[in-house]
Amino acid sequence: MMYHSYAMQVHGYVTPSKAMEEGDGPLVLVHGYHGSYSLRHWLQLSDWLPTLEATLALDEEQVRRVGDDSIGGPAVTRQLRLIRILMRDLLIGVNYLHSHGMAHTELRLENVHVSPVDKHVKVGILGNAVDFQDSDPSNSTVTSNNERRKMMIAFDMRCVGFIMAKMVLRELMDPSTFLKFKSFLNKGNDPSCLREFLVPVLSQNSPSGNIGLQMLDRNWGAGWNLLALLLATKSDKRISCVDALRHPFLCGPKWRISPTVNVLRWGLGSTAVRLAEDYIYGHPQRRRLAHFIELMEVLNPNSRTENWLHLLPGRWCLLYSTGKHIGLTFRQPIPRVLITDAFLTFAQAPEFVDPVLSLTSEIGFKIMPESDWPHDKSGTEGNLLVTTSARITSGRIYTNTEDMKGSRITPSSYLRGKWGKSSNMKQLPASLPAGNINVDEDEVDVSMSCGSTLNVNSAGKVLQEVRTQTPPEMFDLSKIVCGTYIDSRLMILRGVNGSALLFIRSNRMSDS
């Protein structure tokens, strides 16, 4: 049965410097969608990319609208260019609604159409589109209407985030995969951690690399940042249409934009994570990683003690340490032990009145067969647990040796290269705020479990090998001196010898 509906189309394009406050062009009302198909229809075609490119007639004028005057190219570049065109058209249409006092409330792929006639995205306005003004006279105050407006705009932006996720990560078109995606968010996990959750899920059947993940990883992870802002857990933290149109992920290389400090901070962290994932720790890579870590410390957005107490609780996975790395290859110890992962968990300790957290280090390992361990990484799994408590207080990290005042932490030079310019500092201050982590050395519990029976001598050798390969701060927690960077996704702790440990927040769903 043909339903009665409308479609909204906004012609023209928006540059980053003049992002729309209202729709830039006429509002075209069309009965039905004759000759057009929803985005879901296009994305489900086996040859969706060339078909949609042909439908949109991506000539020089079209691609100029997104600041990219190239045609064709590798699959990742082609898809990213197309995503930018579709997302910008969609955001312009939704912004037109919001600037005219309306919210869509049902933005889905089925309600977004691509017309082969005029080559534009049309946002279908169905019967449940609502006005920002409260229809109840008893509630029609300025405050209630403002709250209603913010809530409805935030809901629409979350829907735009789901549409973007499905367009970029086409695996989410599968209902079961999308259910995992929504479940991750509905359980209160921060969307800034989506990459760590989705990479293992989406990389299983694509050994050569997932195109959607590559798109989101480009430009220092700008796509993940935009997705996190659209899907932010708190509605007041979600990005607006106008700000989304200025976001680096939706702006091609021909547009010169000035990213915010938050975007630059995100880019630094994403680059450090990608470098750590490469696991090629030659001297140039180690130097770059140390440099990025130092820059992140300069840009720490949460330096106050209450920020640390709020963000610390949770499970953190160790990604990288600037300290000495000791592996298996040249030493060939007996037994052959492979470190699988290392976690640091902070939890509230309700029995204490003061800001005290319980602190647990969990190091997973495998005892591998001695004869064929380079090729056979299977083996007996084990766990090493170290538990204690810690008090979090305010502190400082000194950047000048003469001003250390007893601190044994001496970071190297911070302000180098293009990333250093992001801090807007001509010179580094004498010290930076940090969160001191005072570990209780008198109450430390150490335990080790293993899937096979070990005698005392063998267990001692395994424990020694685990300690040899693990940063000392993960075993002797008293060696952790302070935290120098933390946000919802990443954390940097400094050890007593000055080495830095980079952690990424781990969610139990992604670990299972």
C-alpha positions in Angstrom: 0.0 0.0 0.0 1.4 3.4 -1.0 1.9 5.6 2.0 1.6 9.3 2.1 4.8 11.0 3.0 7.1 13.9 2.2 10.7 14.3 1.3 12.9 17.2 2.1 15.8 18.2 -0.2 18.3 20.9 0.3 20.4 22.0 -2.8 23.9 23.4 -2.6 26.8 22.6 -0.3 28.3 24.0 2.8 31.9 24.9 3.4 33.6 24.4 6.7 33.9 28.1 7.4 30.2 28.8 6.6 28.4 25.7 7.9 24.6 26.2 7.7 22.6 27.6 10.5 19.5 27.0 8.3 18.8 25.0 5.1 20.7 26.4 2.2 18.1 26.3 -0.5 14.4 25.5 -1.1 12.3 23.0 0.8 10.9 20.7 -1.9 7.9 18.7 -0.8 7.3 15.5 -2.9 4.4 13.1 -2.5 5.9 9.6 -2.6 9.4 8.5 -3.7 8.8 7.7 -7.3 12.0 6.5 -9.0 14.1 6.7 -5.8 15.3 4.1 -3.3 16.2 4.2 0.3 19.8 4.0 1.4 19.2 0.5 2.7 18.2 -0.6 -0.8 21.4 0.8 -2.3 23.7 -0.6 0.4 22.3 -4.1 0.0 23.2 -4.3 -3.7 26.2 -6.5 -4.4 27.7 -3.7 -6.7 26.4 -0.9 -4.5 29.5 1.3 -4.9 29.7 1.8 -8.7 25.9 1.8 -8.9 25.5 4.6 -6.3 28.4 6.5 -7.8 26.7 6.4 -11.2 23.4 7.3 -9.7 24.9 10.3 -8.0 26.8 11.2 -11.1 30.0 12.0 -9.3 31.4 14.7 -11.6 33.8 17.4 -10.6 31.1 19.6 -9.2 29.8 16.8 -7.0 33.1 15.9 -5.4 33.9 19.6 -5.0 31.1 19.7 -2.5 33.1 17.6 -0.1 36.5 19.2 -0.7 37.8 16.3 -2.9 38.2 17.0 -6.6 39.5 13.5 -7.5 37.6 10.8 -9.3 38.0 7.0 -8.8 41.0 5.7 -6.8 41.4 2.9 -4.4 38.2 1.4 -2.9 38.8 3.1 0.5 39.2 6.5 -1.1 36.1 6.0 -3.3 33.9 4.9 -0.5 35.1 7.6 1.9 34.3 10.2 -0.8 30.8 8.8 -1.3 30.2 8.6 2.5 31.1 12.2 2.8 28.6 13.3 0.1 25.8 11.2 1.6 26.5 12.3 5.2 26.8 16.0 4.3 23.5 15.9 2.4 21.9 14.1 5.3 23.2 16.5 7.9 22.1 19.5 5.9 18.6 18.1 5.6 18.4 17.3 9.4 19.8 20.7 10.3 17.1 22.3 8.2 14.5 20.5 10.2 16.2 21.4 13.6 16.6 25.1 12.6 12.9 25.2 11.8 11.8 23.9 15.1 11.2 20.3 14.2 12.7 16.9 15.0 12.4 13.8 12.8 12.4 11.2 15.6 12.6 8.2 13.1 15.8 8.7 11.1 16.7 5.3 9.6 18.2 4.0 6.4 14.7 3.2 5.2 13.7 6.9 5.6 16.7 8.3 3.8 16.4 8.2 0.0 18.7 8.9 -2.9 16.9 10.4 -6.0 18.3 9.5 -9.4 16.6 12.6 -10.8 18.3 15.4 -8.9 21.2 13.4 -7.4 20.4 14.5 -3.8 19.7 12.7 -0.6 16.1 13.2 0.6 15.1 12.9 4.3 11.7 11.4 4.5 9.4 13.2 7.0 6.9 10.7 8.3 3.8 11.3 10.5 5.7 11.2 13.8 7.9 14.3 13.1 7.3 16.6 16.0 7.6 20.2 17.0 10.0 21.3 19.7 7.3 23.2 21.5 5.5 21.2 24.1 1.8 20.8 23.2 0.8 20.7 26.9 0.0 24.3 28.0 0.9 23.5 31.6 4.4 22.6 30.6 5.0 25.2 28.0 7.7 27.2 29.8 10.9 28.4 28.3 13.0 26.0 30.3 10.8 22.9 29.5 10.8 23.8 25.8 14.6 24.2 25.7 15.1 20.9 27.5 12.6 19.2 25.0 14.5 20.8 22.1 17.9 19.6 23.3 16.6 16.1 24.0 14.9 15.7 20.6 17.9 17.1 18.7 20.2 14.7 20.6 17.9 11.8 19.7 18.1 12.7 16.0 21.9 12.9 16.2 22.1 9.5 17.7 20.0 8.1 14.8 22.4 9.9 12.4 25.2 8.1 14.1 23.6 4.7 13.6 23.1 5.6 9.9 26.8 6.6 9.5 27.9 3.4 11.3 25.9 1.2 8.9 27.1 3.1 5.8 30.7 2.9 6.8 30.7 -0.6 8.4 28.4 -2.5 6.1 28.7 -5.6 8.4 26.3 -3.8 10.7 23.6 -4.2 8.1 23.4 -7.8 9.5 20.8 -7.7 12.3 22.8 -10.0 14.6 26.0 -7.9 14.3 24.1 -4.6 14.7 22.5 -6.1 17.9 25.9 -6.6 19.4 26.8 -3.0 18.4 23.7 -1.6 20.1 24.1 -3.8 23.1 27.6 -2.5 23.6 26.2 1.0 23.8 23.1 0.2 25.8 25.2 -1.4 28.5 26.7 2.0 29.2 30.1 1.5 27.5 31.6 4.7 26.2 31.3 5.0 22.4 34.9 6.3 22.3 35.9 2.7 22.9 33.9 1.4 19.9 37.1 0.7 17.9 38.5 -1.6 20.5 35.2 -3.5 20.6 34.6 -3.7 16.8 38.0 -4.5 15.4 38.0 -8.1 16.7 34.4 -8.6 15.6 34.8 -7.2 12.1 38.3 -8.4 11.3 37.5 -12.1 11.7 36.6 -12.7 8.0 38.8 -10.0 6.4 42.4 -10.9 6.8 43.5 -8.3 4.3 41.8 -5.5 6.2 38.3 -4.2 6.6 37.6 -1.2 4.3 35.2 0.4 6.8 37.7 0.2 9.6 40.3 1.7 7.3 38.0 4.6 6.5 37.4 5.3 10.2 41.2 5.0 11.0 42.2 7.6 8.4 43.2 11.1 9.4 44.3 10.0 12.8 41.1 8.2 13.6 38.8 11.1 12.8 35.9 8.8 11.8 35.9 7.1 15.2 35.9 10.5 16.8 32.8 11.7 14.8 31.0 8.4 15.5 31.7 8.7 19.2 30.4 12.3 19.2 27.2 11.3 17.4 26.6 8.3 19.8 27.7 10.0 23.0 26.1 8.4 26.1 25.1 11.7 27.5 22.7 13.6 25.2 24.3 17.0 26.0 27.6 15.7 24.7 26.4 14.8 21.2 27.6 16.9 18.3 25.3 19.2 16.4 24.7 19.1 12.7 26.6 22.3 12.1 29.6 21.1 14.1 29.5 17.7 12.4 29.6 19.4 9.0 32.9 21.1 10.1 34.4 17.8 11.4 37.6 16.6 9.7 36.1 13.2 8.8 33.5 14.9 6.5 35.9 17.5 5.0 38.1 16.5 2.0 41.7 17.4 1.5 40.9 20.6 -0.4 39.4 22.2 2.6 41.7 23.7 5.2 40.0 23.3 8.5 41.2 24.2 12.0 40.4 21.1 14.2 39.6 21.6 17.8 42.0 20.7 20.6 39.7 17.7 21.4 40.1 16.4 17.8 43.9 17.0 18.0 44.0 15.2 21.3 42.0 12.3 19.8 44.4 12.1 16.8 47.4 11.9 19.1 45.9 9.1 21.1 44.7 7.2 18.0 48.1 7.5 16.3 49.8 6.2 19.5 47.4 3.2 19.6 48.0 2.4 15.9 51.8 2.5 16.4 51.5 0.2 19.4 49.4 -2.2 17.5 52.0 -2.5 14.7 54.4 -4.2 17.2 57.4 -3.1 15.2 59.4 -1.5 18.0 62.5 -0.3 16.2 64.2 2.8 17.5 62.3 5.3 15.2 59.0 3.8 16.3 59.8 3.9 20.0 61.0 7.5 19.7 57.7 8.5 17.9 55.6 6.7 20.5 57.4 8.3 23.3 56.9 11.7 21.6 53.2 11.2 21.2 52.8 10.1 24.8 54.6 13.2 26.0 52.4 15.5 23.8 49.3 13.8 25.2 50.5 14.6 28.7 50.8 18.2 27.8 47.2 18.1 26.5 45.7 16.2 29.5 42.1 17.4 29.7 41.4 15.8 33.1 44.2 16.9 35.5 42.2 17.5 38.6 42.0 14.8 41.3 38.2 14.5 41.0 38.6 13.8 37.3 40.9 10.9 38.1 38.6 9.5 40.7 35.8 9.6 38.2 37.6 8.2 35.2 40.0 5.7 36.8 37.5 3.0 37.8 37.4 0.2 35.2 39.6 -2.3 33.5 42.6 -1.0 31.5 44.6 -2.9 29.0 48.4 -2.2 28.8 49.3 -1.3 25.2 52.9 -0.1 25.5 55.7 0.8 27.9 58.5 3.2 27.1 60.7 1.1 29.4 63.0 -1.7 28.4 61.4 -4.5 26.3 62.6 -8.1 26.9 61.3 -10.9 24.7 62.0 -14.5 24.0 63.8 -14.7 20.7 67.5 -14.1 21.7 67.3 -15.3 25.3 65.5 -18.7 24.7 64.7 -19.2 28.4 63.3 -22.3 30.0 60.3 -22.4 30.3 59.2 -20.5 27.2 56.5 -18.1 28.5 54.4 -15.9 26.2 52.7 -12.9 27.8 49.1 -12.7 26.3 47.8 -9.6 27.9 48.1 -7.4 30.9 45.3 -5.5 32.6 45.2 -2.9 35.4 41.8 -2.7 37.2 40.8 0.2 39.5 37.6 -0.3 41.6 35.9 1.8 44.2 36.6 0.7 47.8 33.4 1.5 49.7 34.8 0.6 53.1 37.0 3.7 53.0 35.8 7.2 53.5 38.9 8.8 51.8 39.4 8.5 48.0 40.9 5.0 48.0 40.7 2.6 45.1 41.4 -1.1 45.0 44.1 -1.8 42.4 44.6 -5.2 40.6 47.2 -6.2 38.1 46.2 -9.2 36.0 48.9 -10.7 33.7 47.9 -13.5 31.4 50.5 -15.9 30.0 51.1 -19.2 28.2 53.7 -21.8 28.9 54.6 -23.0 25.4 56.2 -26.2 24.2 60.0 -25.8 24.2 60.7 -27.6 20.9 58.5 -25.7 18.4 57.5 -22.5 20.3 58.3 -20.1 17.4 55.6 -21.8 15.2 53.3 -23.3 17.9 52.0 -20.6 20.2 49.5 -23.0 22.0 50.2 -24.0 25.5 49.1 -24.0 29.1 47.4 -20.8 30.1 48.0 -19.1 33.4 47.3 -15.9 35.3 49.3 -13.7 37.7 47.3 -11.4 40.0 48.6 -8.6 42.2 46.1 -6.8 44.4 46.5 -3.8 46.7 44.9 -0.4 47.3 45.9 3.1 46.3 45.0 6.7 47.3 44.7 9.3 44.6 45.9 12.8 45.4 46.9 15.9 43.4 50.5 16.2 42.3 52.8 17.6 39.6 55.3 16.1 37.2 58.4 18.3 36.7 59.8 18.8 33.2 63.0 20.4 34.2 65.7 18.5 36.0 66.6 21.5 38.2 63.0 21.8 39.4 62.4 18.1 40.2 62.2 18.6 44.0 62.6 14.9 44.7 60.5 13.6 41.8 62.3 11.0 39.8 60.4 11.5 36.6 62.1 13.3 33.8 60.2 13.4 30.5 62.1 14.3 27.4 61.5 17.3 25.2 57.7 17.9 24.5 57.3 20.6 21.9 58.6 19.2 18.7 57.1 19.0 15.2 53.6 19.7 14.0 51.9 17.9 16.9 53.7 20.2 19.3 52.1 23.2 17.8 48.7 21.9 18.8 49.4 22.8 22.4 49.7 26.5 21.6 52.7 26.7 24.0 55.8 28.6 23.1 57.7 26.8 25.8 56.9 24.0 28.2 55.9 25.0 31.8 58.2 24.0 34.6 55.7 21.3 35.7 52.4 19.7 34.7 49.5 18.6 36.9 49.2 14.9 37.6 47.3 12.5 39.7 49.6 11.0 42.4 48.9 7.2 42.9 50.0 6.3 46.4 50.1 2.5 46.6 49.7 0.8 50.0 52.9 -1.3 50.1 51.9 -3.1 53.4 48.8 -4.8 51.9 49.8 -6.6 48.7 48.4 -9.9 47.7 50.1 -12.0 44.9 48.7 -15.1 43.5 49.4 -17.2 40.4 47.2 -19.9 38.7 48.0 -22.2 35.9 46.1 -24.8 33.9 48.6 -27.5 34.6 50.2 -28.8 37.8 53.6 -27.2 38.5 56.1 -28.1 41.2 57.6 -25.3 43.3 60.7 -25.0 41.3 58.9 -24.9 37.9 56.4 -22.4 39.3 59.2 -20.2 40.5 60.8 -20.2 37.0 57.5 -19.3 35.3 57.0 -16.5 37.8 60.5 -15.2 37.2 60.0 -15.3 33.4 56.6 -13.4 33.6 58.3 -10.7 35.7 61.2 -10.5 33.3 59.0 -9.8 30.3 56.5 -7.6 32.1 57.1 -3.9 32.9 58.1 -3.8 36.6 55.3 -1.4 37.4 52.7 -4.2 36.5 54.2 -6.5 39.1 55.4 -4.2 41.8 52.5 -1.7 41.9 54.4 0.6 44.3 56.6 1.6 41.4 53.6 3.4 39.8 54.1 7.0 40.9 51.5 9.1 39.1 49.0 9.4 36.2 49.8 12.1 33.6 46.9 11.6 31.2 43.4 10.2 31.3 40.2 10.4 29.3 37.3 8.0 28.6 39.5 5.9 26.3 43.2 6.2 27.2 45.4 6.6 30.3 49.1 7.2 30.8 50.9 6.3 34.1 54.5 7.1 35.0 56.8 4.8 36.9 59.4 5.6 39.5 62.1 5.3 36.8 60.4 7.7 34.5 59.0 5.2 32.0 55.5 5.7 30.7 52.8 3.1 30.5 50.0 3.6 27.9 46.7 1.9 28.6 43.4 1.7 26.7 40.1 1.1 28.4 38.9 -2.5 28.1 35.3 -3.5 28.2 34.4 -7.0 29.3 32.1 -7.5 26.3 35.1 -7.0 24.0 37.3 -9.3 26.0 34.8 -12.2 25.9 
